[in-house]
Amino acid sequence: MTTLFDIGFEDQRFIPDIQNMGNFVGMTGGTIEISAAAALVGSYGMAVTPRTGGSVSNYSNWAFLCRYVGRQSRFRQRFYFDPNSISVSNGKYVHIAKGGNYSDPRYVVFMYYSSGYYIQMDCYTDSGGTASSANYSMGDQPRYIEVDWKASDGPGLNNGYMNLWINGVHQGSSPTVSGVDNDTKRVYHPQLGCCYGHSATVSGTMYFDGWKANDDGSAIGA
Amino acid sequence: MTLEINISRGSSTLRSPKITPGPTGTRQFVLFQGYQMWQSSATCKAYIDTMLSTLAGYITDIVPLVIQYYVAQYQLWGASTLAHYTSVTIEGHTPLGYCIEQAHARGIKVHAWFVFMYSDAWCGSYSFLLSPQPDTTSYRTADDIILYSVASTRTKMANCLADFYDQNPGLDGIYLDYIRTNANVEQNAADITTLVQLIRNTVDPACTIGFFSLANPQALISNKQDGATWTQNGYVDMTFSMAYEYNWGRRMEYLVDLLSKPYYVGLSPDEAETSQSGFRARMWAAKNRGYPDLGHFQYSSTGIYPGSNALTALKDYVDNKDGPTMGNITRLSMNWTTGGSLSFTIDGVTRTISYATGSGFTNNREWKDYVEGLYGQLPYLFFNPIDTTICRMMYGDEWNSF
């Protein structure tokens, strides 16, 4: 197994190994901060506050951490997440993790709000469509989220998939999202934070911590 | 893809005495020096001697050095350069030959720099350029744009380069600048690929070939050039990106990942660097971002001389590989619409930059200069991988535009 990165924010740096290529903090509005208040594991974590009253949408009010990991056909990650009672307009969603840029995300993990917080995933196909999971309630407490993304093995095989665990409990069928035609997709700029939104009016602060990833799908856990 | 085989080669009387073999070694930093060849023999010699001894004093790694060597009215040197090149001799060498000899003696490589696109770089009265003259099938006479779609033009250009390399012993390589289609005239990037392939097949295999790429990986889509194919097929050995500190970003990582060949990103493109700290910041920002090699594409002779900002910064870079102490950014906050503010916390100290509605920035560089003028803190920001994001976030709509 190759650990691609392991960011705990304990040294109070967004990117501890800055010699690595292409890491950056992306931002089009709001605040992103390393703070003790955001700690979900250890002493420090990452707090993301979308611009108050702003609408999180295309290019607006994003604030996220991005890693460059080379082109990965398999990408398994774990991160701690706490909605921290953030206010999100009902029926709207905010991307909290994605596997590429805006025009080609590879995958997205989003927080969906409908009288409560839910986690849902979209797996992008070669044709530009998405294969979506159901949404899974996650409550308003710190959780660790584990996501395993895999590209399909070749043209026509259509065996790409995604799996989701919340606090170590697998969600949905196995895989959570299956039969995806995504053999041309590669993850190489995974993001974590407030990466996109569907015209969601957001107010408050979300916490992230303990972002770790590997390239062979090995379980990461708490 | 069409394979062109070149069977016709020209000849020239340009010769240099036997030259010391060039150095071998690692690559790290390229200085592009546009040297004015039309000056007197004594002036040329003094300048080359001073420049090379200065570089050798500062640099411990191999430094390919490019001597500007072309004529193009659209560039800074004017159309008389080559005529003087042929008439000036230094200790029995052409200026280029003398430079090669002196550079090699100091462990520095020399590559010759050729500009494409416009015919006046190739169609003057010089026998080894495109000939016979006037060769109106090679270019559009209205604006001197070379017509790469004409097979005979491609052949002549490849022959020019091959002859040039053969006639300048010791030359370590050539650079192909401005080698792309002009979409207003021709729009077929495949013609350029055919030309580059032909150059590779025609020029001596020992000659290193580099090219200047557009910063935008969408260049192929816009039918300008297909640098990825050139590198992946081995037509070129080095890539020099015309991307500078204010447009480094995610797409650059894409290029680095894609091209798999030595890849140099630019530091300050076309201006004399006015600030050592600014130059140093750019160097370390590039290294911190993981760009494997740096290029200083200096377009004039003003940047490289003893004590110049560029060389002083370069010396700092060589002497202190780890770079200066970086400020640690722990908080970044932005609130903007058409006016607003940016604040950031570095090493526990928060700075806030406010700008009014209608500040009138038209590009990221203007904004960077504005910030730098306010606080002088940009070097800190550059040392952090956040750098380009700060430059970008003024212009969210440009997120995917380069």
Interface residues (C-beta under 8 A of the other chain):
Chain A: Q12 R13 F14 I15 I18 Q19 N20 M21 G22 N23 F24 V25 G26 M27 T28 G29 G30 T31 I32 E33 I34 S35 R51 Y59 S60 A63 C66 Y68 G70 R71 N101 Y102 S103 Y188 H189
Chain B: G249 R250 M252 E253 V256 D257 K287 N288 R289 G290 Y291 M326 N328 I329 T330 R331 L332 S333 M334 N335 W336 T345 N384 P385 I386 D387 T388 T389 M393 G396 D397 W399 N400
